[in-house]
Amino acid sequence: ATRLQVLALGAIATAALLQPRSLGLPADTEGVPFVMALTICQLAVVGLMLVVTGYQLVLTAGVDRRTAELCSERRAALVGEWKAAFVAKRALEEQLPGGAQQPAAPADVSLSLTTG
């Protein structure tokens, strides 16, 4: 959206250059062909960029929405797979001869600083 605003402002500023008065020339000047040709080329480029940017925004909006949907679906599927894997792991651990081993409780680690 910011790019469109910058391009539109550039088109307006460029169109102002078609008036010789805006270039500081006397009012009876009919135009400066070289500057007017550059200005018209600039307007054509800016117009093309406006069209391309608008088209990109339309395409990107649809892609972003679909990408978000795919990511949420993929995330849900992965969570389901991980849960099933942990359930299978616990079942296999219980079938081991010693049964499921509980993780050892963390030792009480205390830090003491001595100055000496």
C-alpha positions in Angstrom: 0.0 0.0 0.0 2.9 2.4 0.8 4.4 1.6 -2.6 1.2 2.6 -4.3 1.0 5.9 -2.4 4.6 6.7 -3.4 4.0 5.8 -7.1 0.8 7.9 -7.1 2.6 10.9 -5.6 5.4 10.5 -8.1 2.8 10.5 -11.0 1.2 13.6 -9.6 4.6 15.4 -9.2 5.6 14.3 -12.7 2.3 15.5 -14.2 3.0 18.9 -12.7 6.2 19.1 -14.8 4.1 19.2 -18.0 3.3 22.8 -17.1 6.1 25.1 -18.2 5.1 27.5 -15.4 6.0 24.9 -12.8 9.5 24.9 -14.2 9.9 28.6 -13.6 9.4 29.5 -17.3 7.3 32.4 -18.5 3.6 31.8 -19.0 3.7 32.3 -22.8 6.2 29.4 -23.2 4.5 26.5 -25.0 6.7 23.8 -23.6 10.1 22.4 -23.5 10.1 19.3 -25.8 12.9 17.4 -24.2 11.6 17.9 -20.6 8.1 17.1 -21.7 9.3 13.9 -23.5 11.1 12.8 -20.3 8.0 13.6 -18.2 5.8 11.6 -20.5 8.2 8.7 -20.3 8.3 9.0 -16.5 4.4 9.0 -16.4 4.3 5.8 -18.6 6.8 4.0 -16.3 5.0 5.1 -13.2 1.7 4.0 -14.7 3.1 0.6 -15.6 4.5 0.2 -12.1 1.2 1.1 -10.5 -0.5 -1.6 -12.6 2.1 -4.2 -11.8 2.1 -3.3 -8.0 -1.7 -3.5 -7.9 -1.6 -6.9 -9.6 1.1 -8.1 -7.2 -1.0 -7.0 -4.2 -4.0 -8.9 -5.5 -1.9 -12.1 -6.1 -0.1 -11.8 -2.8 -3.3 -11.3 -0.7 -4.7 -14.6 -2.1 -1.4 -16.5 -1.6 -1.0 -15.2 2.0 -4.4 -16.4 3.0 -3.9 -19.8 1.4 -0.5 -20.1 2.9 -1.8 -19.4 6.4 -4.5 -22.1 5.9 -1.9 -24.6 4.7 0.4 -23.8 7.6 -2.4 -24.3 10.2 -3.4 -27.6 8.6 0.2 -28.8 8.5 0.7 -27.7 12.1 -2.4 -29.6 13.2 -1.2 -32.7 11.3 2.3 -32.5 12.8 0.9 -32.1 16.4 -1.3 -35.2 15.8 1.7 -37.2 14.5 3.9 -36.1 17.5 1.2 -37.1 20.0 0.8 -40.5 18.3 4.6 -41.0 18.3 4.8 -40.2 22.1 1.9 -42.6 22.8 3.7 -45.3 20.9 7.0 -44.5 22.7 5.3 -44.8 26.1 3.7 -48.1 25.0 7.0 -49.5 23.9 8.7 -48.4 27.1 6.1 -50.2 29.2 6.7 -53.4 27.3 10.4 -53.3 28.2 11.5 -55.7 31.0 12.0 -52.9 33.6 8.8 -51.1 32.6 8.7 -47.4 31.9 11.6 -45.7 33.6 10.8 -42.4 35.2 13.3 -39.6 34.6 15.6 -39.0 37.6 14.6 -36.0 39.7 17.0 -33.2 39.3 19.5 -32.8 42.0 19.3 -29.7 44.2 21.9 -27.5 42.8 22.7 -24.5 44.9 25.4 -22.0 44.1 27.4 -20.6 46.9 29.9 -17.9 46.4 32.8 -17.6 48.8 35.1 -14.7 49.1 38.4 -15.4 50.5 
